[in-house]
């Protein structure tokens, strides 16, 4: 599933294309993705003007002139492509396509249909069921060593499981949690309540640094994610532990271990991470 850097890459690409542009037409091929879509979505959107896109966790939010906001969730395999003109043809999985007044198009393709589109009232986004319980943004000023101390204190689950909890920190996923824990020298097995003080002081900037580096490189393309222009994300070349089970650690040459936590594969160096 696309994580924060991939979603931020898409948001950044959409910003200069859609901001201030009127929606000329909408092509919608089905009435549901993961869940049923709002009724008459194509009719409601046509004629409205986009504001500046923003991101909350793994969701893209596009403000509209009608005091509504379009929410887009990419799901497991969703991708957005941007075209200078109408595409020559639409693919089988191009379920949502928007034509803008400047002749540009953006097309949301979702083969597995785990993504979602929704309309919500502008200014009331925080109350939406998908957003209401989300924690702080890890690239915001609210995220710090002090915040980690507060939310991790007393927690008995492994630190990796805690960091994946969207109610604590928004937007983190398996790839970047694994990489941040390696950068901070913390084992994913360590009890979350023990990652306070000096460990939290290392972990907070490690999370920020890994996310920012991934955003600069366009995210991580492992299976489905590519950038809106069709480019792959190059952070995959910088991965230190994720997906490298059995390979030598780049720091100490010890084999990278693979473990299962919460139904997901985790990767770490048993020599560098404690």
Secondary structure, 3 states (H helix, E strand, C coil): CCCHHHHHHHHHHHHHHHCCCEEEEEEECCCECCCECCCCHHHHHCCCEECCCEEECCEEEEEECCCEEEEEECCCCCEEEEECCCCCCCCCCEEEEEEECCCCEEEEECCCCCCEEEEEECCCHHHCCCCCCCCEECCCCCCCHHHHHHHHCCCCCEHHHHHCCCCCEECCCHHHHHHHHHHHCCCCCCEHHHCCCHHHHHHHHHHHHHHHHHHHCCCECCCCCECCCCCECEHHHHCCCCCCCCCECCCCCCEEEEEEECCEEEEEECCCCC
